Amino acid sequence: METSDGFSLNSESEISFTIQSDAPDTAKYEYGVRLQTSDSFLRFPSPLTSSLCTDDNPAAFLVNQAVKCTRRINLAQCEEIEALGMAYYSSPKILRVPGLRTKAEIPITVQSILMESLNKTLARLEDTDVLNQTLVEAGDVKICTNVVLEVKYSLTYTDAGEITKADLSLLLGTVSNAMLPLEQKFEIRFIQQNTKPVPLSGNPGYVVGLPLAAGFQPQKGSGIIQTMNRYGQLTILRSTAEIDCLALEGIRTPVLFGYDMQSGCKLRLTKAITCQLAVQKVKSLLKGHGFPDYVAPFGNSRAQDVLDWVPIHFITQAPHMKDSCQLPVALVIEVKWTKYGSLLNPQAKIVNVTANLIASSFPETNSGNERTVLISTAVTFVDVSAPAEAGFRARPTINAKLPFNFFFPFV
């Protein structure tokens, strides 16, 4: 058993490092720095001390935001309020890098315009030309058309800290006095150039057949660290035609939500192999490289929300035999999940994960120089959802009181 004296390591690193050169730094945006435009900075209206919109709030590099705020306006003056017009958000030109204004301005491209009527119906406009808000009067009724209700920025950047593209999507609508004070929504997102969005295992609940999201926390207070390969975050042994465990070392299969799985192999031990060395080898086979500490409750859980993640409870079961070496022979993972949310569209949420490591006494050599041990892994999913119960409203109670002279003059 020449390969049992060490652990196998993956040759490919799953963590990328940025190598800094000795060249002098050029102008670039850094995290949290406000985005500069040709005349000032990109304004991102937000509620600060109250729910009212503050227009002088700057948009910050790599800071994704989604806010809503209100405006108290005089509808008769809607044409004079810049923040209600489309041009206020589409006309600025963002500087590719801060401080450079020559041939470094990125225009904001309007990608889509949705129009909302007074009865809340939506229509997509084919033309993306700038529309000005217009006051319309019909007798005593006043309405203002083409008013900006929602603004969505999508900015593309490079790893060198440069803005390369700026897209804008708008929702315009008609506003009447009944809709005042006016509520507006603003959103800004940053997308790195030449990258693809990270695929999810559900949104929010897990989808049957997709891998479980898992990771580990290197130190207290840090976020969850995950491998870039989402099919390698929580794995078990893979059964193949070669049932020799040493031939399967490093070959794993992902744990897929909703799929009960079982696999195994045979480990042949020579007479010269000690129990301690066999224990190390079997644990490496069962747990694989980098067994996680946490599992995401939902398919789209964020790594920074550590308190929401479900810890994996690791349990070791072994017979109580004094002065005997215990060899792990099986790893059983139990995943408990529940249906979360509406009965019409329930979402799968993981609430508990247990990894049970089962050990037995180290086999003694009866005949020959070789011993064979069966190694197995299993995954089971248990639905712990409480049964839905029909609810009935309480019967209404009549509490009627009549004035004392209601029946006068008959009584």
C-alpha positions in Angstrom: 0.0 0.0 0.0 2.6 2.5 -1.2 0.1 5.3 -1.6 -1.2 5.3 2.0 1.6 7.4 3.5 0.2 10.7 2.5 -2.8 12.7 1.3 -3.5 13.5 -2.3 -3.7 17.2 -3.1 -5.5 18.8 -6.1 -3.0 20.2 -8.6 -5.3 23.0 -9.6 -5.8 25.8 -7.2 -9.4 27.0 -6.7 -8.3 30.4 -5.4 -7.1 33.1 -7.7 -4.5 35.6 -6.6 -3.8 39.0 -8.0 -0.2 39.7 -8.6 0.8 43.3 -8.1 3.5 44.7 -10.3 6.1 47.2 -9.4 4.8 49.6 -12.0 3.4 52.9 -10.7 -0.3 53.0 -10.1 -2.5 54.8 -12.6 -5.8 56.5 -12.0 -8.5 54.1 -11.1 -11.7 53.7 -9.1 -11.4 52.0 -5.8 -14.2 50.6 -3.6 -16.5 53.2 -2.2 -15.1 56.1 -4.3 -17.8 58.2 -5.8 -18.3 58.0 -9.5 -17.2 61.1 -11.3 -19.0 62.7 -14.3 -17.9 65.3 -16.8 -19.3 68.1 -14.6 -19.6 66.6 -11.1 -20.5 63.2 -9.8 -23.2 60.6 -10.6 -26.2 61.4 -8.3 -28.1 58.5 -6.7 -31.1 59.9 -4.8 -31.5 58.2 -1.5 -33.3 58.7 1.8 -30.9 59.9 4.4 -32.3 61.4 7.6 -35.9 60.8 6.5 -37.9 59.1 3.8 -37.5 62.1 1.6 -35.2 61.9 -1.5 -31.8 63.5 -1.2 -30.5 64.2 -4.7 -26.9 65.1 -3.7 -26.1 61.6 -2.6 -23.3 60.2 -4.8 -23.1 56.7 -6.3 -20.1 54.8 -5.0 -18.0 52.4 -7.0 -18.8 48.7 -6.4 -21.5 49.6 -3.9 -24.7 47.9 -5.1 -27.8 49.7 -3.8 -31.6 49.5 -4.1 -33.6 52.2 -2.3 -36.9 54.0 -2.4 -37.8 57.5 -1.2 -40.6 60.0 -1.5 -41.0 63.5 -2.9 -43.4 66.2 -1.8 -44.1 68.2 -5.0 -46.5 70.7 -6.4 -48.0 68.9 -9.4 -48.5 72.2 -11.2 -44.7 72.7 -11.2 -43.8 69.1 -12.2 -42.2 70.3 -15.5 -39.7 72.4 -13.5 -38.5 69.6 -11.2 -35.4 68.1 -12.8 -35.5 64.9 -10.7 -38.8 63.9 -12.2 -37.4 64.0 -15.8 -35.7 61.3 -17.7 -32.8 63.6 -18.9 -31.7 64.0 -15.2 -30.6 60.4 -15.1 -29.6 59.7 -18.7 -27.6 62.8 -19.6 -24.6 62.6 -17.3 -21.4 61.2 -18.8 -19.4 59.0 -16.4 -15.6 59.3 -16.4 -13.9 56.0 -17.3 -11.3 56.7 -14.5 -11.4 59.5 -12.0 -9.7 62.7 -13.0 -9.4 62.1 -16.7 -11.9 64.0 -18.9 -10.3 63.8 -22.3 -11.6 60.9 -24.4 -12.6 59.1 -21.2 -16.3 59.8 -20.9 -18.8 56.9 -20.9 -22.3 58.0 -22.0 -25.3 56.4 -20.3 -27.2 54.2 -22.7 -31.0 53.8 -22.2 -31.7 50.2 -22.7 -35.5 50.1 -22.0 -38.4 52.3 -21.1 -41.6 51.0 -19.5 -44.6 53.2 -19.3 -47.1 52.9 -16.5 -50.6 54.2 -16.8 -52.9 55.5 -14.0 -54.6 52.0 -13.8 -51.1 50.4 -13.3 -50.9 48.7 -16.7 -47.4 48.6 -18.3 -46.3 49.1 -21.9 -42.7 48.9 -23.3 -41.7 51.7 -25.6 -39.9 50.9 -28.7 -38.1 54.2 -28.9 -35.6 55.2 -26.2 -35.4 58.9 -26.9 -35.5 61.3 -24.0 -39.1 62.2 -22.9 -39.9 65.3 -21.0 -42.4 65.4 -18.2 -45.6 67.2 -19.3 -48.4 68.8 -17.3 -51.9 68.1 -18.6 -54.9 70.0 -17.4 -58.5 69.0 -18.0 -60.7 71.4 -16.0 -59.9 71.1 -12.4 -58.0 67.8 -12.9 -54.2 68.0 -13.3 -51.9 65.1 -14.2 -48.2 65.0 -15.1 -47.0 62.5 -17.7 -43.6 60.9 -18.4 -42.6 61.2 -14.7 -39.7 58.9 -13.6 -40.9 56.3 -11.1 -38.0 53.8 -11.2 -34.4 54.1 -12.2 -32.0 51.1 -12.6 -28.3 51.6 -13.4 -26.1 48.8 -14.6 -22.4 49.7 -14.7 -19.7 47.4 -16.2 -16.2 47.7 -14.9 -12.8 46.1 -15.3 -10.5 44.6 -12.7 -8.3 47.6 -13.3 -10.9 49.9 -11.8 -12.3 51.4 -15.0 -15.9 52.0 -16.0 -16.5 50.6 -19.6 -20.2 50.7 -20.0 -23.3 52.3 -18.3 -26.8 51.1 -19.0 -30.1 52.6 -17.8 -33.6 51.2 -17.5 -36.5 53.4 -16.6 -40.1 53.2 -15.5 -42.1 56.3 -16.4 -45.7 57.0 -15.4 -48.5 59.4 -15.1 -49.0 61.1 -11.7 -52.1 62.7 -10.3 -52.7 64.5 -7.0 -54.0 61.3 -5.5 -50.5 59.7 -5.8 -48.7 62.4 -3.8 -46.3 62.4 -2.1 -44.6 60.6 -5.0 -42.5 57.5 -4.3 -39.5 56.7 -6.5 -37.2 53.7 -6.6 -33.5 53.7 -7.5 -31.2 50.8 -8.1 -27.5 50.5 -9.1 -25.6 47.3 -9.9 -21.9 46.7 -10.9 -21.0 43.9 -13.2 -17.4 42.9 -13.9 -16.4 42.7 -17.5 -15.9 39.3 -19.1 -17.4 37.4 -16.2 -20.5 35.2 -16.0 -23.0 35.4 -13.1 -22.5 32.7 -10.5 -25.1 30.0 -11.0 -27.5 29.3 -8.1 -29.0 26.2 -6.8 -32.4 27.9 -6.4 -34.0 31.3 -6.0 -34.6 31.3 -3.1 -35.5 27.7 -2.4 -33.4 24.7 -3.5 -34.4 23.0 -6.8 -34.4 19.2 -6.9 -31.3 17.9 -8.7 -29.1 20.9 -8.1 -26.0 20.7 -5.8 -26.1 21.9 -2.2 -24.2 25.1 -1.5 -21.6 24.6 1.2 -18.4 26.1 2.6 -16.3 26.7 5.7 -15.6 29.6 7.9 -11.8 30.0 8.4 -12.1 32.2 11.4 -14.8 33.7 13.6 -16.3 36.8 12.2 -15.3 36.1 8.6 -17.7 35.1 5.7 -18.2 31.7 4.3 -15.5 30.5 1.9 -16.8 28.4 -1.1 -15.0 26.7 -3.9 -15.6 28.1 -7.4 -16.8 24.6 -8.5 -20.3 24.5 -7.0 -20.5 20.7 -7.8 -17.5 20.2 -5.5 -18.7 22.0 -2.3 -20.3 18.9 -0.7 -19.4 15.5 -2.1 -19.4 11.8 -1.3 -17.5 8.8 -2.8 -18.4 7.9 -6.3 -19.1 4.2 -7.1 -17.6 2.9 -10.3 -16.7 -0.4 -11.9 -13.4 -0.2 -10.0 -14.5 -1.0 -6.5 -11.0 -0.5 -5.1 -11.0 2.5 -2.7 -7.5 3.6 -3.7 -8.5 3.7 -7.4 -11.4 6.0 -6.4 -9.4 8.4 -4.3 -10.1 11.9 -5.4 -13.1 10.8 -7.5 -16.2 12.4 -5.9 -19.9 12.9 -6.8 -21.8 16.0 -5.6 -24.7 15.8 -3.1 -27.8 16.9 -5.1 -30.8 18.3 -3.3 -33.7 15.8 -3.0 -31.6 12.8 -4.2 -31.0 10.0 -1.7 -27.6 8.5 -2.6 -25.4 5.6 -1.5 -21.9 4.5 -2.6 -19.1 2.4 -1.4 -15.8 0.6 -2.2 -13.4 -2.0 -0.8 -10.2 -1.1 1.0 -7.5 -3.8 1.1 -5.2 -3.5 4.1 -1.9 -5.4 4.2 -0.6 -6.9 7.4 2.0 -4.1 7.7 -0.6 -1.3 7.8 -1.1 0.0 11.3 -4.6 1.0 12.6 -3.6 4.7 13.0 -2.5 4.9 9.4 -5.6 3.2 8.1 -7.8 5.6 10.1 -6.2 8.6 8.5 -6.6 7.1 5.0 -10.2 6.1 5.5 -11.2 9.5 6.9 -9.6 11.1 3.8 -11.6 8.8 1.6 -14.9 9.4 3.4 -14.7 13.2 3.8 -12.7 14.1 0.8 -10.6 17.2 0.4 -12.0 20.2 2.4 -15.2 18.8 4.0 -17.4 21.9 4.7 -18.6 23.3 8.0 -21.8 25.0 6.8 -24.6 24.4 4.3 -26.6 27.3 2.8 -30.3 27.2 3.9 -31.4 28.5 0.5 -30.1 28.0 -3.0 -29.3 31.7 -3.3 -27.9 32.4 0.2 -25.1 34.9 0.4 -21.7 34.0 1.8 -21.6 37.1 4.0 -24.8 36.2 5.9 -23.0 33.7 8.1 -25.7 33.6 10.8 -28.3 32.3 8.3 -26.1 29.3 7.2 -26.8 25.8 8.7 -23.8 24.3 10.6 -23.0 20.6 9.9 -23.2 18.6 13.1 -20.4 16.0 13.0 -21.1 12.9 15.1 -18.8 9.9 15.6 -20.4 6.5 16.5 -18.1 3.7 17.7 -18.5 0.6 19.9 -17.4 1.0 23.5 -14.4 -1.3 23.5 -11.4 -0.4 25.7 -7.9 -0.4 24.3 -9.1 -1.1 20.7 -8.5 1.0 17.6 -11.7 2.2 15.9 -11.7 2.3 12.1 -14.3 4.5 10.3 -16.2 2.5 7.8 -19.2 4.7 6.9 -20.3 8.3 6.6 -24.0 9.0 6.7 -25.2 12.5 5.9 -28.8 13.4 6.8 -30.3 16.6 5.5 -33.5 17.9 7.0 -35.5 20.4 5.0 -38.9 22.1 5.1 -41.3 23.9 2.8 -41.1 27.6 3.4 -43.4 30.4 2.4 -46.7 30.3 0.5 -48.7 27.1 0.0 -49.1 28.1 -3.6 -45.3 28.3 -4.2 -43.4 26.7 -1.3 -39.6 27.1 -1.2 -37.3 24.3 0.0 -35.2 25.4 2.9 -32.5 23.3 4.7 -32.9 23.5 8.5 -30.5 20.8 9.8 -27.5 18.8 8.5 -25.9 15.9 10.4 -22.8 13.9 9.3 -22.6 10.6 11.2 -19.2 8.9 11.1 -19.6 5.2 12.0 -16.6 3.3 13.2 -15.9 -0.4 14.0 -13.1 -2.4 15.5 -10.0 -2.7 13.4 -10.1 -6.1 11.7 -7.5 -8.6 12.7 -5.7 -10.8 10.2 -7.0 -14.4 10.4 -5.4 -15.8 7.4 -3.0 -14.5 4.7 -1.5 -11.0 4.7 -4.5 -9.0 3.5 -7.7 -7.7 5.0 -10.7 -6.2 3.2 -12.8 -3.5 4.7 -16.1 -2.2 3.2 -16.3 1.6 3.1 -19.6 3.3 2.3 -21.2 6.8 2.2 -24.9 7.7 2.1 -27.0 10.8 1.9 -30.7 11.0 2.9 -33.1 13.9 2.7 -35.9 14.2 5.3 -38.9 16.4 4.8 -39.8 17.9 8.2 -42.4 20.3 7.0 -45.4 20.6 9.3 -48.6 19.5 7.6 -50.7 22.3 6.3 -53.9 22.8 8.3 -57.0 24.6 6.9 -57.8 27.7 8.8 -61.2 29.1 9.4 -62.2 32.6 10.3 -64.0 33.2 13.5 -67.7 33.8 13.1 -68.5 37.6 13.2 -70.1 38.9 16.3 -72.9 41.4 16.1 -72.5 44.2 18.6 -75.4 46.5 17.7 -76.6 49.3 19.9 -79.7 51.3 19.1 -80.5 54.8 20.4 -82.9 54.7 23.4 -85.6 56.5 21.4 -85.3 54.4 18.2 -88.8 53.0 18.5 -90.5 56.2 19.6 -93.5 56.9 19.6 -94.5 53.2 19.2 -92.8 52.1 22.5 
